[in-house]
């Protein structure tokens, strides 16, 4: 009976871990894209002498 409880706890931890990694990765990916876009906009404004 202990093996089943251990397996279920391990499976739950794995599912929660994958879910959290997906959420964190999505957030980090959005932040990276936003920073890249801001850098491109800043560069474009500098080249056009508007900034």
mmCIF entry with sequence, helices, sheets and N, C-alpha, C, O atoms, coordinates in Angstrom:
data_MODEL
# 
_entry.id   MODEL 
# 
_entity.id                         1 
_entity.type                       polymer 
_entity.pdbx_number_of_molecules   1 
# 
_entity_poly.entity_id                      1 
_entity_poly.type                           'polypeptide(L)' 
_entity_poly.nstd_linkage                   no 
_entity_poly.nstd_monomer                   no 
_entity_poly.pdbx_seq_one_letter_code       
;(UNK)(UNK)(UNK)(UNK)(UNK)(UNK)(UNK)(UNK)(UNK)(UNK)(UNK)(UNK)(UNK)(UNK)(UNK)(UNK)
(UNK)(UNK)(UNK)(UNK)(UNK)(UNK)(UNK)(UNK)(UNK)(UNK)(UNK)(UNK)(UNK)(UNK)(UNK)(UNK)
(UNK)(UNK)(UNK)(UNK)(UNK)(UNK)(UNK)(UNK)(UNK)(UNK)(UNK)(UNK)(UNK)(UNK)(UNK)(UNK)
(UNK)(UNK)(UNK)
;
_entity_poly.pdbx_seq_one_letter_code_can   XXXXXXXXXXXXXXXXXXXXXXXXXXXXXXXXXXXXXXXXXXXXXXXXXXX 
_entity_poly.pdbx_strand_id                 A 
# 
loop_
_entity_poly_seq.entity_id 
_entity_poly_seq.num 
_entity_poly_seq.mon_id 
_entity_poly_seq.hetero 
1 1  UNK n 
1 2  UNK n 
1 3  UNK n 
1 4  UNK n 
1 5  UNK n 
1 6  UNK n 
1 7  UNK n 
1 8  UNK n 
1 9  UNK n 
1 10 UNK n 
1 11 UNK n 
1 12 UNK n 
1 13 UNK n 
1 14 UNK n 
1 15 UNK n 
1 16 UNK n 
1 17 UNK n 
1 18 UNK n 
1 19 UNK n 
1 20 UNK n 
1 21 UNK n 
1 22 UNK n 
1 23 UNK n 
1 24 UNK n 
1 25 UNK n 
1 26 UNK n 
1 27 UNK n 
1 28 UNK n 
1 29 UNK n 
1 30 UNK n 
1 31 UNK n 
1 32 UNK n 
1 33 UNK n 
1 34 UNK n 
1 35 UNK n 
1 36 UNK n 
1 37 UNK n 
1 38 UNK n 
1 39 UNK n 
1 40 UNK n 
1 41 UNK n 
1 42 UNK n 
1 43 UNK n 
1 44 UNK n 
1 45 UNK n 
1 46 UNK n 
1 47 UNK n 
1 48 UNK n 
1 49 UNK n 
1 50 UNK n 
1 51 UNK n 
# 
_struct_asym.id          A 
_struct_asym.entity_id   1 
# 
_struct_conf.conf_type_id            HELX_P 
_struct_conf.id                      HELX_P1 
_struct_conf.pdbx_PDB_helix_id       AA1 
_struct_conf.beg_label_comp_id       UNK 
_struct_conf.beg_label_asym_id       A 
_struct_conf.beg_label_seq_id        2 
_struct_conf.pdbx_beg_PDB_ins_code   ? 
_struct_conf.end_label_comp_id       UNK 
_struct_conf.end_label_asym_id       A 
_struct_conf.end_label_seq_id        47 
_struct_conf.pdbx_end_PDB_ins_code   ? 
_struct_conf.beg_auth_comp_id        UNK 
_struct_conf.beg_auth_asym_id        A 
_struct_conf.beg_auth_seq_id         2 
_struct_conf.end_auth_comp_id        UNK 
_struct_conf.end_auth_asym_id        A 
_struct_conf.end_auth_seq_id         47 
_struct_conf.pdbx_PDB_helix_class    1 
_struct_conf.details                 ? 
_struct_conf.pdbx_PDB_helix_length   46 
# 
_struct_conf_type.id          HELX_P 
_struct_conf_type.criteria    ? 
_struct_conf_type.reference   ? 
# 
loop_
_atom_site.group_PDB 
_atom_site.id 
_atom_site.type_symbol 
_atom_site.label_atom_id 
_atom_site.label_alt_id 
_atom_site.label_comp_id 
_atom_site.label_asym_id 
_atom_site.label_entity_id 
_atom_site.label_seq_id 
_atom_site.pdbx_PDB_ins_code 
_atom_site.Cartn_x 
_atom_site.Cartn_y 
_atom_site.Cartn_z 
_atom_site.occupancy 
_atom_site.B_iso_or_equiv 
_atom_site.pdbx_formal_charge 
_atom_site.auth_seq_id 
_atom_site.auth_comp_id 
_atom_site.auth_asym_id 
_atom_site.auth_atom_id 
_atom_site.pdbx_PDB_model_num 
ATOM 1   N N  . UNK A 1 1  ? 0.823  -1.197 0.000   1.00 0.00 ? 1  UNK A N  1 
ATOM 2   C CA . UNK A 1 1  ? 0.000  0.000  0.000   1.00 0.00 ? 1  UNK A CA 1 
ATOM 3   C C  . UNK A 1 1  ? 0.867  1.262  0.000   1.00 0.00 ? 1  UNK A C  1 
ATOM 4   O O  . UNK A 1 1  ? 0.489  2.276  -0.586  1.00 0.00 ? 1  UNK A O  1 
ATOM 5   N N  . UNK A 1 2  ? 2.015  1.200  0.649   1.00 0.00 ? 2  UNK A N  1 
ATOM 6   C CA . UNK A 1 2  ? 2.901  2.357  0.678   1.00 0.00 ? 2  UNK A CA 1 
ATOM 7   C C  . UNK A 1 2  ? 3.442  2.669  -0.705  1.00 0.00 ? 2  UNK A C  1 
ATOM 8   O O  . UNK A 1 2  ? 3.638  3.835  -1.046  1.00 0.00 ? 2  UNK A O  1 
ATOM 9   N N  . UNK A 1 3  ? 3.688  1.635  -1.511  1.00 0.00 ? 3  UNK A N  1 
ATOM 10  C CA . UNK A 1 3  ? 4.203  1.863  -2.859  1.00 0.00 ? 3  UNK A CA 1 
ATOM 11  C C  . UNK A 1 3  ? 3.204  2.630  -3.712  1.00 0.00 ? 3  UNK A C  1 
ATOM 12  O O  . UNK A 1 3  ? 3.595  3.500  -4.491  1.00 0.00 ? 3  UNK A O  1 
ATOM 13  N N  . UNK A 1 4  ? 1.924  2.319  -3.574  1.00 0.00 ? 4  UNK A N  1 
ATOM 14  C CA . UNK A 1 4  ? 0.896  3.008  -4.357  1.00 0.00 ? 4  UNK A CA 1 
ATOM 15  C C  . UNK A 1 4  ? 0.820  4.472  -3.928  1.00 0.00 ? 4  UNK A C  1 
ATOM 16  O O  . UNK A 1 4  ? 0.728  5.358  -4.777  1.00 0.00 ? 4  UNK A O  1 
ATOM 17  N N  . UNK A 1 5  ? 0.858  4.732  -2.633  1.00 0.00 ? 5  UNK A N  1 
ATOM 18  C CA . UNK A 1 5  ? 0.818  6.115  -2.148  1.00 0.00 ? 5  UNK A CA 1 
ATOM 19  C C  . UNK A 1 5  ? 2.058  6.878  -2.596  1.00 0.00 ? 5  UNK A C  1 
ATOM 20  O O  . UNK A 1 5  ? 1.966  8.043  -2.980  1.00 0.00 ? 5  UNK A O  1 
ATOM 21  N N  . UNK A 1 6  ? 3.218  6.225  -2.547  1.00 0.00 ? 6  UNK A N  1 
ATOM 22  C CA . UNK A 1 6  ? 4.458  6.859  -2.992  1.00 0.00 ? 6  UNK A CA 1 
ATOM 23  C C  . UNK A 1 6  ? 4.378  7.175  -4.479  1.00 0.00 ? 6  UNK A C  1 
ATOM 24  O O  . UNK A 1 6  ? 4.763  8.262  -4.908  1.00 0.00 ? 6  UNK A O  1 
ATOM 25  N N  . UNK A 1 7  ? 3.876  6.221  -5.271  1.00 0.00 ? 7  UNK A N  1 
ATOM 26  C CA . UNK A 1 7  ? 3.746  6.412  -6.713  1.00 0.00 ? 7  UNK A CA 1 
ATOM 27  C C  . UNK A 1 7  ? 2.771  7.543  -7.028  1.00 0.00 ? 7  UNK A C  1 
ATOM 28  O O  . UNK A 1 7  ? 3.045  8.367  -7.900  1.00 0.00 ? 7  UNK A O  1 
ATOM 29  N N  . UNK A 1 8  ? 1.635  7.595  -6.328  1.00 0.00 ? 8  UNK A N  1 
ATOM 30  C CA . UNK A 1 8  ? 0.647  8.646  -6.574  1.00 0.00 ? 8  UNK A CA 1 
ATOM 31  C C  . UNK A 1 8  ? 1.200  10.015 -6.185  1.00 0.00 ? 8  UNK A C  1 
ATOM 32  O O  . UNK A 1 8  ? 0.954  10.996 -6.885  1.00 0.00 ? 8  UNK A O  1 
ATOM 33  N N  . UNK A 1 9  ? 1.943  10.098 -5.081  1.00 0.00 ? 9  UNK A N  1 
ATOM 34  C CA . UNK A 1 9  ? 2.545  11.367 -4.666  1.00 0.00 ? 9  UNK A CA 1 
ATOM 35  C C  . UNK A 1 9  ? 3.594  11.806 -5.684  1.00 0.00 ? 9  UNK A C  1 
ATOM 36  O O  . UNK A 1 9  ? 3.683  12.989 -6.011  1.00 0.00 ? 9  UNK A O  1 
ATOM 37  N N  . UNK A 1 10 ? 4.384  10.867 -6.184  1.00 0.00 ? 10 UNK A N  1 
ATOM 38  C CA . UNK A 1 10 ? 5.391  11.174 -7.191  1.00 0.00 ? 10 UNK A CA 1 
ATOM 39  C C  . UNK A 1 10 ? 4.739  11.631 -8.486  1.00 0.00 ? 10 UNK A C  1 
ATOM 40  O O  . UNK A 1 10 ? 5.211  12.577 -9.118  1.00 0.00 ? 10 UNK A O  1 
ATOM 41  N N  . UNK A 1 11 ? 3.669  10.975 -8.883  1.00 0.00 ? 11 UNK A N  1 
ATOM 42  C CA . UNK A 1 11 ? 2.943  11.348 -10.094 1.00 0.00 ? 11 UNK A CA 1 
ATOM 43  C C  . UNK A 1 11 ? 2.319  12.738 -9.945  1.00 0.00 ? 11 UNK A C  1 
ATOM 44  O O  . UNK A 1 11 ? 2.372  13.542 -10.874 1.00 0.00 ? 11 UNK A O  1 
ATOM 45  N N  . UNK A 1 12 ? 1.733  13.021 -8.785  1.00 0.00 ? 12 UNK A N  1 
ATOM 46  C CA . UNK A 1 12 ? 1.143  14.342 -8.546  1.00 0.00 ? 12 UNK A CA 1 
ATOM 47  C C  . UNK A 1 12 ? 2.219  15.423 -8.570  1.00 0.00 ? 12 UNK A C  1 
ATOM 48  O O  . UNK A 1 12 ? 2.003  16.494 -9.138  1.00 0.00 ? 12 UNK A O  1 
ATOM 49  N N  . UNK A 1 13 ? 3.371  15.159 -7.963  1.00 0.00 ? 13 UNK A N  1 
ATOM 50  C CA . UNK A 1 13 ? 4.465  16.130 -7.967  1.00 0.00 ? 13 UNK A CA 1 
ATOM 51  C C  . UNK A 1 13 ? 4.962  16.367 -9.390  1.00 0.00 ? 13 UNK A C  1 
ATOM 52  O O  . UNK A 1 13 ? 5.284  17.499 -9.751  1.00 0.00 ? 13 UNK A O  1 
ATOM 53  N N  . UNK A 1 14 ? 5.027  15.321 -10.194 1.00 0.00 ? 14 UNK A N  1 
ATOM 54  C CA . UNK A 1 14 ? 5.464  15.450 -11.585 1.00 0.00 ? 14 UNK A CA 1 
ATOM 55  C C  . UNK A 1 14 ? 4.483  16.294 -12.390 1.00 0.00 ? 14 UNK A C  1 
ATOM 56  O O  . UNK A 1 14 ? 4.899  17.169 -13.150 1.00 0.00 ? 14 UNK A O  1 
ATOM 57  N N  . UNK A 1 15 ? 3.191  16.041 -12.234 1.00 0.00 ? 15 UNK A N  1 
ATOM 58  C CA . UNK A 1 15 ? 2.172  16.797 -12.965 1.00 0.00 ? 15 UNK A CA 1 
ATOM 59  C C  . UNK A 1 15 ? 2.202  18.264 -12.546 1.00 0.00 ? 15 UNK A C  1 
ATOM 60  O O  . UNK A 1 15 ? 2.159  19.151 -13.398 1.00 0.00 ? 15 UNK A O  1 
ATOM 61  N N  . UNK A 1 16 ? 2.275  18.524 -11.256 1.00 0.00 ? 16 UNK A N  1 
ATOM 62  C CA . UNK A 1 16 ? 2.333  19.906 -10.766 1.00 0.00 ? 16 UNK A CA 1 
ATOM 63  C C  . UNK A 1 16 ? 3.608  20.590 -11.251 1.00 0.00 ? 16 UNK A C  1 
ATOM 64  O O  . UNK A 1 16 ? 3.575  21.759 -11.636 1.00 0.00 ? 16 UNK A O  1 
ATOM 65  N N  . UNK A 1 17 ? 4.730  19.873 -11.235 1.00 0.00 ? 17 UNK A N  1 
ATOM 66  C CA . UNK A 1 17 ? 5.993  20.433 -11.710 1.00 0.00 ? 17 UNK A CA 1 
ATOM 67  C C  . UNK A 1 17 ? 5.938  20.798 -13.182 1.00 0.00 ? 17 UNK A C  1 
ATOM 68  O O  . UNK A 1 17 ? 6.395  21.873 -13.571 1.00 0.00 ? 17 UNK A O  1 
ATOM 69  N N  . UNK A 1 18 ? 5.382  19.914 -14.008 1.00 0.00 ? 18 UNK A N  1 
ATOM 70  C CA . UNK A 1 18 ? 5.262  20.198 -15.443 1.00 0.00 ? 18 UNK A CA 1 
ATOM 71  C C  . UNK A 1 18 ? 4.349  21.394 -15.663 1.00 0.00 ? 18 UNK A C  1 
ATOM 72  O O  . UNK A 1 18 ? 4.647  22.254 -16.492 1.00 0.00 ? 18 UNK A O  1 
ATOM 73  N N  . UNK A 1 19 ? 3.241  21.460 -14.931 1.00 0.00 ? 19 UNK A N  1 
ATOM 74  C CA . UNK A 1 19 ? 2.310  22.584 -15.051 1.00 0.00 ? 19 UNK A CA 1 
ATOM 75  C C  . UNK A 1 19 ? 2.997  23.901 -14.694 1.00 0.00 ? 19 UNK A C  1 
ATOM 76  O O  . UNK A 1 19 ? 2.854  24.889 -15.414 1.00 0.00 ? 19 UNK A O  1 
ATOM 77  N N  . UNK A 1 20 ? 3.741  23.921 -13.589 1.00 0.00 ? 20 UNK A N  1 
ATOM 78  C CA . UNK A 1 20 ? 4.432  25.142 -13.169 1.00 0.00 ? 20 UNK A CA 1 
ATOM 79  C C  . UNK A 1 20 ? 5.514  25.540 -14.167 1.00 0.00 ? 20 UNK A C  1 
ATOM 80  O O  . UNK A 1 20 ? 5.678  26.723 -14.462 1.00 0.00 ? 20 UNK A O  1 
ATOM 81  N N  . UNK A 1 21 ? 6.250  24.565 -14.686 1.00 0.00 ? 21 UNK A N  1 
ATOM 82  C CA . UNK A 1 21 ? 7.291  24.869 -15.669 1.00 0.00 ? 21 UNK A CA 1 
ATOM 83  C C  . UNK A 1 21 ? 6.673  25.465 -16.921 1.00 0.00 ? 21 UNK A C  1 
ATOM 84  O O  . UNK A 1 21 ? 7.221  26.405 -17.497 1.00 0.00 ? 21 UNK A O  1 
ATOM 85  N N  . UNK A 1 22 ? 5.528  24.924 -17.351 1.00 0.00 ? 22 UNK A N  1 
ATOM 86  C CA . UNK A 1 22 ? 4.865  25.477 -18.536 1.00 0.00 ? 22 UNK A CA 1 
ATOM 87  C C  . UNK A 1 22 ? 4.420  26.916 -18.286 1.00 0.00 ? 22 UNK A C  1 
ATOM 88  O O  . UNK A 1 22 ? 4.564  27.767 -19.163 1.00 0.00 ? 22 UNK A O  1 
ATOM 89  N N  . UNK A 1 23 ? 3.883  27.194 -17.106 1.00 0.00 ? 23 UNK A N  1 
ATOM 90  C CA . UNK A 1 23 ? 3.436  28.551 -16.786 1.00 0.00 ? 23 UNK A CA 1 
ATOM 91  C C  . UNK A 1 23 ? 4.621  29.513 -16.726 1.00 0.00 ? 23 UNK A C  1 
ATOM 92  O O  . UNK A 1 23 ? 4.563  30.608 -17.284 1.00 0.00 ? 23 UNK A O  1 
ATOM 93  N N  . UNK A 1 24 ? 5.689  29.107 -16.052 1.00 0.00 ? 24 UNK A N  1 
ATOM 94  C CA . UNK A 1 24 ? 6.861  29.972 -15.912 1.00 0.00 ? 24 UNK A CA 1 
ATOM 95  C C  . UNK A 1 24 ? 7.515  30.196 -17.264 1.00 0.00 ? 24 UNK A C  1 
ATOM 96  O O  . UNK A 1 24 ? 7.907  31.319 -17.583 1.00 0.00 ? 24 UNK A O  1 
ATOM 97  N N  . UNK A 1 25 ? 7.640  29.143 -18.062 1.00 0.00 ? 25 UNK A N  1 
ATOM 98  C CA . UNK A 1 25 ? 8.263  29.265 -19.376 1.00 0.00 ? 25 UNK A CA 1 
ATOM 99  C C  . UNK A 1 25 ? 7.454  30.187 -20.264 1.00 0.00 ? 25 UNK A C  1 
ATOM 100 O O  . UNK A 1 25 ? 8.029  30.998 -20.989 1.00 0.00 ? 25 UNK A O  1 
ATOM 101 N N  . UNK A 1 26 ? 6.140  30.086 -20.228 1.00 0.00 ? 26 UNK A N  1 
ATOM 102 C CA . UNK A 1 26 ? 5.298  30.973 -21.027 1.00 0.00 ? 26 UNK A CA 1 
ATOM 103 C C  . UNK A 1 26 ? 5.483  32.418 -20.624 1.00 0.00 ? 26 UNK A C  1 
ATOM 104 O O  . UNK A 1 26 ? 5.539  33.304 -21.477 1.00 0.00 ? 26 UNK A O  1 
ATOM 105 N N  . UNK A 1 27 ? 5.577  32.660 -19.336 1.00 0.00 ? 27 UNK A N  1 
ATOM 106 C CA . UNK A 1 27 ? 5.756  34.024 -18.836 1.00 0.00 ? 27 UNK A CA 1 
ATOM 107 C C  . UNK A 1 27 ? 7.124  34.561 -19.234 1.00 0.00 ? 27 UNK A C  1 
ATOM 108 O O  . UNK A 1 27 ? 7.238  35.701 -19.685 1.00 0.00 ? 27 UNK A O  1 
ATOM 109 N N  . UNK A 1 28 ? 8.164  33.745 -19.070 1.00 0.00 ? 28 UNK A N  1 
ATOM 110 C CA . UNK A 1 28 ? 9.512  34.173 -19.444 1.00 0.00 ? 28 UNK A CA 1 
ATOM 111 C C  . UNK A 1 28 ? 9.583  34.433 -20.939 1.00 0.00 ? 28 UNK A C  1 
ATOM 112 O O  . UNK A 1 28 ? 10.211 35.399 -21.371 1.00 0.00 ? 28 UNK A O  1 
ATOM 113 N N  . UNK A 1 29 ? 8.942  33.578 -21.736 1.00 0.00 ? 29 UNK A N  1 
ATOM 114 C CA . UNK A 1 29 ? 8.944  33.755 -23.189 1.00 0.00 ? 29 UNK A CA 1 
ATOM 115 C C  . UNK A 1 29 ? 8.282  35.077 -23.561 1.00 0.00 ? 29 UNK A C  1 
ATOM 116 O O  . UNK A 1 29 ? 8.787  35.803 -24.418 1.00 0.00 ? 29 UNK A O  1 
ATOM 117 N N  . UNK A 1 30 ? 7.161  35.395 -22.929 1.00 0.00 ? 30 UNK A N  1 
ATOM 118 C CA . UNK A 1 30 ? 6.480  36.669 -23.201 1.00 0.00 ? 30 UNK A CA 1 
ATOM 119 C C  . UNK A 1 30 ? 7.347  37.857 -22.800 1.00 0.00 ? 30 UNK A C  1 
ATOM 120 O O  . UNK A 1 30 ? 7.383  38.863 -23.508 1.00 0.00 ? 30 UNK A O  1 
ATOM 121 N N  . UNK A 1 31 ? 8.039  37.751 -21.680 1.00 0.00 ? 31 UNK A N  1 
ATOM 122 C CA . UNK A 1 31 ? 8.916  38.834 -21.230 1.00 0.00 ? 31 UNK A CA 1 
ATOM 123 C C  . UNK A 1 31 ? 10.058 39.030 -22.217 1.00 0.00 ? 31 UNK A C  1 
ATOM 124 O O  . UNK A 1 31 ? 10.396 40.166 -22.550 1.00 0.00 ? 31 UNK A O  1 
ATOM 125 N N  . UNK A 1 32 ? 10.655 37.943 -22.688 1.00 0.00 ? 32 UNK A N  1 
ATOM 126 C CA . UNK A 1 32 ? 11.763 38.040 -23.645 1.00 0.00 ? 32 UNK A CA 1 
ATOM 127 C C  . UNK A 1 32 ? 11.289 38.681 -24.938 1.00 0.00 ? 32 UNK A C  1 
ATOM 128 O O  . UNK A 1 32 ? 11.979 39.543 -25.482 1.00 0.00 ? 32 UNK A O  1 
ATOM 129 N N  . UNK A 1 33 ? 10.127 38.281 -25.442 1.00 0.00 ? 33 UNK A N  1 
ATOM 130 C CA . UNK A 1 33 ? 9.585  38.865 -26.673 1.00 0.00 ? 33 UNK A CA 1 
ATOM 131 C C  . UNK A 1 33 ? 9.315  40.358 -26.473 1.00 0.00 ? 33 UNK A C  1 
ATOM 132 O O  . UNK A 1 33 ? 9.606  41.160 -27.360 1.00 0.00 ? 33 UNK A O  1 
ATOM 133 N N  . UNK A 1 34 ? 8.763  40.736 -25.321 1.00 0.00 ? 34 UNK A N  1 
ATOM 134 C CA . UNK A 1 34 ? 8.480  42.151 -25.049 1.00 0.00 ? 34 UNK A CA 1 
ATOM 135 C C  . UNK A 1 34 ? 9.767  42.966 -24.994 1.00 0.00 ? 34 UNK A C  1 
ATOM 136 O O  . UNK A 1 34 ? 9.810  44.077 -25.521 1.00 0.00 ? 34 UNK A O  1 
ATOM 137 N N  . UNK A 1 35 ? 10.810 42.438 -24.369 1.00 0.00 ? 35 UNK A N  1 
ATOM 138 C CA . UNK A 1 35 ? 12.088 43.150 -24.292 1.00 0.00 ? 35 UNK A CA 1 
ATOM 139 C C  . UNK A 1 35 ? 12.691 43.306 -25.681 1.00 0.00 ? 35 UNK A C  1 
ATOM 140 O O  . UNK A 1 35 ? 13.220 44.369 -26.007 1.00 0.00 ? 35 UNK A O  1 
ATOM 141 N N  . UNK A 1 36 ? 12.621 42.265 -26.501 1.00 0.00 ? 36 UNK A N  1 
ATOM 142 C CA . UNK A 1 36 ? 13.140 42.347 -27.873 1.00 0.00 ? 36 UNK A CA 1 
ATOM 143 C C  . UNK A 1 36 ? 12.377 43.399 -28.667 1.00 0.00 ? 36 UNK A C  1 
ATOM 144 O O  . UNK A 1 36 ? 12.982 44.191 -29.389 1.00 0.00 ? 36 UNK A O  1 
ATOM 145 N N  . UNK A 1 37 ? 11.058 43.412 -28.539 1.00 0.00 ? 37 UNK A N  1 
ATOM 146 C CA . UNK A 1 37 ? 10.255 44.400 -29.266 1.00 0.00 ? 37 UNK A CA 1 
ATOM 147 C C  . UNK A 1 37 ? 10.587 45.820 -28.802 1.00 0.00 ? 37 UNK A C  1 
ATOM 148 O O  . UNK A 1 37 ? 10.695 46.724 -29.631 1.00 0.00 ? 37 UNK A O  1 
ATOM 149 N N  . UNK A 1 38 ? 10.751 46.030 -27.500 1.00 0.00 ? 38 UNK A N  1 
ATOM 150 C CA . UNK A 1 38 ? 11.123 47.355 -26.997 1.00 0.00 ? 38 UNK A CA 1 
ATOM 151 C C  . UNK A 1 38 ? 12.496 47.776 -27.511 1.00 0.00 ? 38 UNK A C  1 
ATOM 152 O O  . UNK A 1 38 ? 12.706 48.944 -27.838 1.00 0.00 ? 38 UNK A O  1 
ATOM 153 N N  . UNK A 1 39 ? 13.428 46.830 -27.583 1.00 0.00 ? 39 UNK A N  1 
ATOM 154 C CA . UNK A 1 39 ? 14.762 47.149 -28.101 1.00 0.00 ? 39 UNK A CA 1 
ATOM 155 C C  . UNK A 1 39 ? 14.687 47.539 -29.572 1.00 0.00 ? 39 UNK A C  1 
ATOM 156 O O  . UNK A 1 39 ? 15.353 48.484 -29.994 1.00 0.00 ? 39 UNK A O  1 
ATOM 157 N N  . UNK A 1 40 ? 13.887 46.828 -30.355 1.00 0.00 ? 40 UNK A N  1 
ATOM 158 C CA . UNK A 1 40 ? 13.739 47.146 -31.781 1.00 0.00 ? 40 UNK A CA 1 
ATOM 159 C C  . UNK A 1 40 ? 13.089 48.514 -31.953 1.00 0.00 ? 40 UNK A C  1 
ATOM 160 O O  . UNK A 1 40 ? 13.523 49.306 -32.789 1.00 0.00 ? 40 UNK A O  1 
ATOM 161 N N  . UNK A 1 41 ? 12.054 48.794 -31.169 1.00 0.00 ? 41 UNK A N  1 
ATOM 162 C CA . UNK A 1 41 ? 11.383 50.095 -31.259 1.00 0.00 ? 41 UNK A CA 1 
ATOM 163 C C  . UNK A 1 41 ? 12.341 51.214 -30.849 1.00 0.00 ? 41 UNK A C  1 
ATOM 164 O O  . UNK A 1 41 ? 12.388 52.258 -31.500 1.00 0.00 ? 41 UNK A O  1 
ATOM 165 N N  . UNK A 1 42 ? 13.100 51.004 -29.778 1.00 0.00 ? 42 UNK A N  1 
ATOM 166 C CA . UNK A 1 42 ? 14.077 52.003 -29.354 1.00 0.00 ? 42 UNK A CA 1 
ATOM 167 C C  . UNK A 1 42 ? 15.136 52.239 -30.410 1.00 0.00 ? 42 UNK A C  1 
ATOM 168 O O  . UNK A 1 42 ? 15.510 53.382 -30.671 1.00 0.00 ? 42 UNK A O  1 
ATOM 169 N N  . UNK A 1 43 ? 15.624 51.170 -31.020 1.00 0.00 ? 43 UNK A N  1 
ATOM 170 C CA . UNK A 1 43 ? 16.622 51.295 -32.089 1.00 0.00 ? 43 UNK A CA 1 
ATOM 171 C C  . UNK A 1 43 ? 16.043 52.055 -33.280 1.00 0.00 ? 43 UNK A C  1 
ATOM 172 O O  . UNK A 1 43 ? 16.699 52.935 -33.838 1.00 0.00 ? 43 UNK A O  1 
ATOM 173 N N  . UNK A 1 44 ? 14.803 51.711 -33.670 1.00 0.00 ? 44 UNK A N  1 
ATOM 174 C CA . UNK A 1 44 ? 14.172 52.376 -34.815 1.00 0.00 ? 44 UNK A CA 1 
ATOM 175 C C  . UNK A 1 44 ? 13.979 53.865 -34.532 1.00 0.00 ? 44 UNK A C  1 
ATOM 176 O O  . UNK A 1 44 ? 14.220 54.691 -35.412 1.00 0.00 ? 44 UNK A O  1 
ATOM 177 N N  . UNK A 1 45 ? 13.555 54.215 -33.339 1.00 0.00 ? 45 UNK A N  1 
ATOM 178 C CA . UNK A 1 45 ? 13.373 55.627 -32.999 1.00 0.00 ? 45 UNK A CA 1 
ATOM 179 C C  . UNK A 1 45 ? 14.706 56.366 -32.968 1.00 0.00 ? 45 UNK A C  1 
ATOM 180 O O  . UNK A 1 45 ? 14.775 57.538 -33.336 1.00 0.00 ? 45 UNK A O  1 
ATOM 181 N N  . UNK A 1 46 ? 15.758 55.691 -32.532 1.00 0.00 ? 46 UNK A N  1 
ATOM 182 C CA . UNK A 1 46 ? 17.083 56.312 -32.522 1.00 0.00 ? 46 UNK A CA 1 
ATOM 183 C C  . UNK A 1 46 ? 17.584 56.535 -33.944 1.00 0.00 ? 46 UNK A C  1 
ATOM 184 O O  . UNK A 1 46 ? 18.156 57.584 -34.242 1.00 0.00 ? 46 UNK A O  1 
ATOM 185 N N  . UNK A 1 47 ? 17.375 55.564 -34.816 1.00 0.00 ? 47 UNK A N  1 
ATOM 186 C CA . UNK A 1 47 ? 17.811 55.686 -36.210 1.00 0.00 ? 47 UNK A CA 1 
ATOM 187 C C  . UNK A 1 47 ? 17.051 56.809 -36.906 1.00 0.00 ? 47 UNK A C  1 
ATOM 188 O O  . UNK A 1 47 ? 17.619 57.524 -37.731 1.00 0.00 ? 47 UNK A O  1 
ATOM 189 N N  . UNK A 1 48 ? 15.785 56.966 -36.584 1.00 0.00 ? 48 UNK A N  1 
ATOM 190 C CA . UNK A 1 48 ? 14.971 58.017 -37.198 1.00 0.00 ? 48 UNK A CA 1 
ATOM 191 C C  . UNK A 1 48 ? 15.163 59.371 -36.512 1.00 0.00 ? 48 UNK A C  1 
ATOM 192 O O  . UNK A 1 48 ? 14.518 60.351 -36.883 1.00 0.00 ? 48 UNK A O  1 
ATOM 193 N N  . UNK A 1 49 ? 16.041 59.427 -35.519 1.00 0.00 ? 49 UNK A N  1 
ATOM 194 C CA . UNK A 1 49 ? 16.343 60.643 -34.759 1.00 0.00 ? 49 UNK A CA 1 
ATOM 195 C C  . UNK A 1 49 ? 15.111 61.216 -34.058 1.00 0.00 ? 49 UNK A C  1 
ATOM 196 O O  . UNK A 1 49 ? 14.982 62.431 -33.903 1.00 0.00 ? 49 UNK A O  1 
ATOM 197 N N  . UNK A 1 50 ? 14.220 60.339 -33.644 1.00 0.00 ? 50 UNK A N  1 
ATOM 198 C CA . UNK A 1 50 ? 13.047 60.764 -32.883 1.00 0.00 ? 50 UNK A CA 1 
ATOM 199 C C  . UNK A 1 50 ? 13.268 60.577 -31.382 1.00 0.00 ? 50 UNK A C  1 
ATOM 200 O O  . UNK A 1 50 ? 12.487 61.065 -30.565 1.00 0.00 ? 50 UNK A O  1 
ATOM 201 N N  . UNK A 1 51 ? 14.319 59.879 -31.035 1.00 0.00 ? 51 UNK A N  1 
ATOM 202 C CA . UNK A 1 51 ? 14.583 59.595 -29.625 1.00 0.00 ? 51 UNK A CA 1 
ATOM 203 C C  . UNK A 1 51 ? 15.941 60.128 -29.241 1.00 0.00 ? 51 UNK A C  1 
ATOM 204 O O  . UNK A 1 51 ? 16.355 59.990 -28.090 1.00 0.00 ? 51 UNK A O  1 
# 
